[in-house]
Amino acid sequence: MKFAQRLQALQGNVFADMDKAKAKALTLGRDLIDLSLGSSDLPAAVQVVEAIANSLYDSSTHGYLLFNGTREFRQAAARWYETKFGIAVDAETEVLPLIGSQEGTAHLPLAVLNPGDYALLLDPGYPSHAGGVYLASGQIYPMPLLAENNFLPRFADIPAEILRQSRMMVLSYPHNPTSAIAPLSFFQEAVAFCQQHNLVLVHDFPYVDLVFDSTNPQSLAPSILQADQEKNVSIEFFTLSKSYNMGGFRVGYAIGNRELITALRQVKACVDFNQYLGILNGAIAALTGSQAVVGDAVSKFRERRDAFVSSLSRIGWQVSTPRATMYVWAKLPEPWSQDSVSFCTQLVEATGVAASPGAGFGKSGEGYVRFALVHEPAILETAVQRIASFLSGV
């Protein structure tokens, strides 16, 4: 049996590879502390669960859900965005429901790229960004993110011959995996660059709320549309997985340029209708109801960040304190500085502590490891103790 060549580029996946390593650790009898996957362990709000539960008994929610039936959700998303960022959004033409933001970032290249076209992607970056380009038979130009540049790409370093063949750029700040943030001035530079070179500008924005500056959080997590208020070249992807602890419900949305929204909707129409209306009813409850659950999540992840970074410091592993996201991006000590995959596989097999190797997010991620803060502080401190034992045995 012969398969499409595009599958060759999809054979490696950081989460799938670590899933195999975790399974092996369990067979060895290890007590697993999984810090490899950014899936929140916090519960969805009561009003969200109640809205979904109540929908189950309404038979009118049991059928296919087409675009027109998502109007109330699109309106809620538009109001949420307008309240947060002060920019008007047309719910009919500038909002599209998604089965998580990952669906949107993976499908958009099918609407933008012709075979052989380039996409400019962050390196390291989230795996689905590259996966969508490969599915569209596009090519990837990785934009290296280096500590000395605050993990921001340098647009001036992109070769002219690559730019001539490029059709889109994908950004994502606050950033997974590095936890870096980007100021509005950077987004303004990105918008101007994409306008100059006729590029679609994509911003994946799952960590819009998970920032730890209580005085002015929006300064750490600006919207790309604040730099492109006319929505000339930009589209932004949101999810309820992080802010509202709804990862398993698979609900997100896109806001942006109406032509891009229409094009993505055309692709989506070939793949699925929409998720169950009851889930969208829960999402409406999240977006329009009390935002206390968001503040609680930020407080908990801040507490976990502080506990984990302090614990690492006590064992002699110095890392930067992240200002956003649910991750710690840690530079590996010797002798692991250029072999993050071996570090992570051997760590989980020896101790049960699972982390994500930086190399799984791109070439420039080598030499780092990502820890997801998805456990209470006491468990995180236990994980660090096990890491200390592993390092001392090297």
Secondary structure as the mmCIF struct_conf table of DSSP 4:
data_model
#
loop_
_struct_conf.conf_type_id
_struct_conf.id
_struct_conf.beg_label_comp_id
_struct_conf.beg_label_asym_id
_struct_conf.beg_label_seq_id
_struct_conf.end_label_comp_id
_struct_conf.end_label_asym_id
_struct_conf.end_label_seq_id
HELX_RH_3T_P HELX_RH_3T_P1 GLN A 5 LEU A 10
BEND BEND1 GLN A 11 GLN A 11
HELX_RH_AL_P HELX_RH_AL_P1 VAL A 14 THR A 27
TURN_TY1_P TURN_TY1_P1 LEU A 28 GLY A 29
STRN STRN1 ILE A 33 ASP A 34
BEND BEND2 SER A 36 LEU A 37
BEND BEND3 LEU A 42 LEU A 42
HELX_LH_PP_P HELX_LH_PP_P1 PRO A 43 ALA A 45
HELX_RH_AL_P HELX_RH_AL_P2 VAL A 46 LEU A 56
TURN_TY1_P TURN_TY1_P2 TYR A 57 TYR A 57
HELX_RH_3T_P HELX_RH_3T_P2 SER A 59 THR A 61
BEND BEND4 HIS A 62 GLY A 63
HELX_RH_3T_P HELX_RH_3T_P3 PHE A 67 THR A 70
HELX_RH_AL_P HELX_RH_AL_P3 ARG A 71 PHE A 85
TURN_TY1_P TURN_TY1_P3 ALA A 91 THR A 93
BEND BEND5 GLU A 94 GLU A 94
STRN STRN2 VAL A 95 LEU A 98
BEND BEND6 ILE A 99 GLY A 100
HELX_RH_AL_P HELX_RH_AL_P4 SER A 101 VAL A 112
HELX_LH_PP_P HELX_LH_PP_P2 LEU A 113 ASN A 114
TURN_TY1_P TURN_TY1_P4 PRO A 115 GLY A 116
STRN STRN3 TYR A 118 ASP A 123
BEND BEND7 PRO A 124 PRO A 124
HELX_RH_AL_P HELX_RH_AL_P5 PRO A 127 LEU A 135
TURN_TY1_P TURN_TY1_P5 ALA A 136 SER A 137
STRN STRN4 GLN A 139 PRO A 144
HELX_RH_3T_P HELX_RH_3T_P4 ALA A 147 ASN A 149
TURN_TY1_P TURN_TY1_P6 ASN A 150 PHE A 151
HELX_RH_3T_P HELX_RH_3T_P5 PHE A 155 ASP A 157
BEND BEND8 ILE A 158 ILE A 158
HELX_RH_AL_P HELX_RH_AL_P6 ALA A 160 ARG A 164
TURN_TY1_P TURN_TY1_P7 GLN A 165 GLN A 165
STRN STRN5 SER A 166 LEU A 171
BEND BEND9 TYR A 173 PRO A 174
TURN_TY1_P TURN_TY1_P8 ASN A 176 THR A 178
HELX_RH_AL_P HELX_RH_AL_P7 LEU A 184 GLN A 196
TURN_TY1_P TURN_TY1_P9 HIS A 197 ASN A 198
STRN STRN6 VAL A 200 ASP A 204
TURN_TY1_P TURN_TY1_P10 PRO A 206 TYR A 207
BEND BEND10 VAL A 208 ASP A 209
STRN STRN7 VAL A 211 VAL A 211
BEND BEND11 SER A 214 THR A 215
HELX_RH_AL_P HELX_RH_AL_P8 PRO A 217 LEU A 220
BEND BEND12 ALA A 221 ALA A 221
HELX_RH_AL_P HELX_RH_AL_P9 ILE A 224 ALA A 227
TURN_TY1_P TURN_TY1_P11 GLN A 229 GLU A 230
BEND BEND13 ASN A 232 VAL A 233
STRN STRN8 SER A 234 THR A 239
BEND BEND14 LEU A 240 LEU A 240
TURN_TY1_P TURN_TY1_P12 SER A 241 SER A 243
BEND BEND15 TYR A 244 ASN A 245
HELX_RH_3T_P HELX_RH_3T_P6 GLY A 247 PHE A 249
STRN STRN9 GLY A 252 GLY A 256
HELX_RH_AL_P HELX_RH_AL_P10 ARG A 258 VAL A 271
BEND BEND16 GLN A 275 GLN A 275
HELX_RH_AL_P HELX_RH_AL_P11 LEU A 277 THR A 288
BEND BEND17 GLY A 289 GLY A 289
HELX_RH_AL_P HELX_RH_AL_P12 ALA A 292 ARG A 314
TURN_TY1_P TURN_TY1_P13 ILE A 315 GLY A 316
HELX_LH_PP_P HELX_LH_PP_P3 SER A 320 PRO A 322
BEND BEND18 ARG A 323 ARG A 323
STRN STRN10 ALA A 324 ALA A 324
BEND BEND19 THR A 325 MET A 326
STRN STRN11 TYR A 327 LYS A 331
HELX_LH_PP_P HELX_LH_PP_P4 LEU A 332 PRO A 333
TURN_TY1_P TURN_TY1_P14 GLU A 334 PRO A 335
BEND BEND20 TRP A 336 TRP A 336
TURN_TY1_P TURN_TY1_P15 SER A 337 GLN A 338
HELX_RH_AL_P HELX_RH_AL_P13 SER A 340 THR A 351
BEND BEND21 GLY A 352 GLY A 352
STRN STRN12 VAL A 353 ALA A 354
STRN STRN13 SER A 356 PRO A 357
HELX_RH_3T_P HELX_RH_3T_P7 GLY A 358 PHE A 361
HELX_RH_3T_P HELX_RH_3T_P8 LYS A 363 GLY A 365
TURN_TY1_P TURN_TY1_P16 GLU A 366 GLY A 367
STRN STRN14 TYR A 368 ALA A 372
BEND BEND22 HIS A 375 HIS A 375
HELX_RH_AL_P HELX_RH_AL_P14 PRO A 377 SER A 392
TURN_TY1_P TURN_TY1_P17 GLY A 393 GLY A 393
#
